Amino acid sequence: MLSSLRKLLLVVLGIPFVILGTRFLLDAGQSALLYRAAADWTAREAALVSVDHFSSADQALGNQTVVRYSYEFGGQNHEGQYSCIGDECPQPDLHLTLRAAQAEGRAVAALVNPQQPGQSVLYRNLHMPLFLLKAGVGLFCFLTGSVAVVFGVYLLRGPAGPREAA
């Protein structure tokens, strides 16, 4: 009974690792795909609507810059939101630069997806250390959890006995 409980515990503890690893891998993959896709997007002038900067004493939360902007594409007005957390911003004092542009009424360039004009980014930036961290942690958690689940299921099923002759 105790032996079966340990085997079941291996399976149960492996499942959250698989889920967490999948989440990290999907996040890293989405960032990479967006970065690659934005290379072909069209640059448009965008008016800054708001620039907010949030900072936290907690190192894990870091600093966050949230920018809302509006732009015109194909005769229609659209709004976009750009958020960068900590080191993901292309420059550490981005919020100051954008606040100055907003105060002066200067437009900034936004990259707009021509197939989906509602999709846009202000900066085509992929912070490689953060991308590699997400991908590495995701891969580690996914593989560790998968091995734990597969091994736990194998142990629960038990070794295959000799087959009977027909």
HELIX and SHEET records of a PDB file:
HELIX    1   1 LEU A    2  ALA A   37  1                                  36    
HELIX    2   2 ALA A   38  ASP A   40  5                                   3    
HELIX    3   3 GLY A   86  GLU A   88  5                                   3    
HELIX    4   4 LEU A   94  GLU A  104  1                                  11    
HELIX    5   5 MET A  128  ARG A  157  1                                  30    
SHEET    1   A 5 GLN A  76  ILE A  85  0                                        
SHEET    2   A 5 ASN A  63  PHE A  73 -1                                        
SHEET    3   A 5 THR A  42  SER A  55 -1                                        
SHEET    4   A 5 VAL A 108  VAL A 112 -1                                        
SHEET    5   A 5 SER A 120  VAL A 121 -1                                        
END                                                                             
